[in-house]
Amino acid sequence: MQSDLTQLTRTTAWLPLVVLMAWLEPALANKFETIGGGVAGSSGLKREWLQYFLYFVAGLGALGALLAVIYPRKNALYLNYNNWKKSAIVMGVIAAVALIMALLL
């Protein structure tokens, strides 16, 4: 009985987030279309915003990879205490993929 209640609690914990996303989805879907007002060039605005976002993700990934290498085994509470090499590799791959995607846009 306890496991069913725990599973139900875990499932319903996501409900407010799903409802919020469903409520905001139309507003977010039209975010760029209303800025351009149907004028030519709104796709360029979308592309530029997406590039900035991907540069930001690449920067965060590179920072995470750098910090995983700089601070290995400094605190046992860190997630990368034993897996700092794997953490650095994963964050580096995320940074590289985001940077390549931004450059290809």
Sequence and secondary structure as in RCSB ss.txt:
>XXXX:A:sequence
MQSDLTQLTRTTAWLPLVVLMAWLEPALANKFETIGGGVAGSSGLKREWLQYFLYFVAGLGALGALLAVIYPRKN
ALYLNYNNWKKSAIVMGVIAAVALIMALLL
>XXXX:A:secstr
 HHHHHHHHHHHHTHHHHHHHHHHHHHHHTHHHHHHTT TTHHHHHHHHHHHHHHHHHHHHHHHHHHHHHSTTS 
TTSTTTTTHHHHHHHHHHHHHHHHHHHHH 
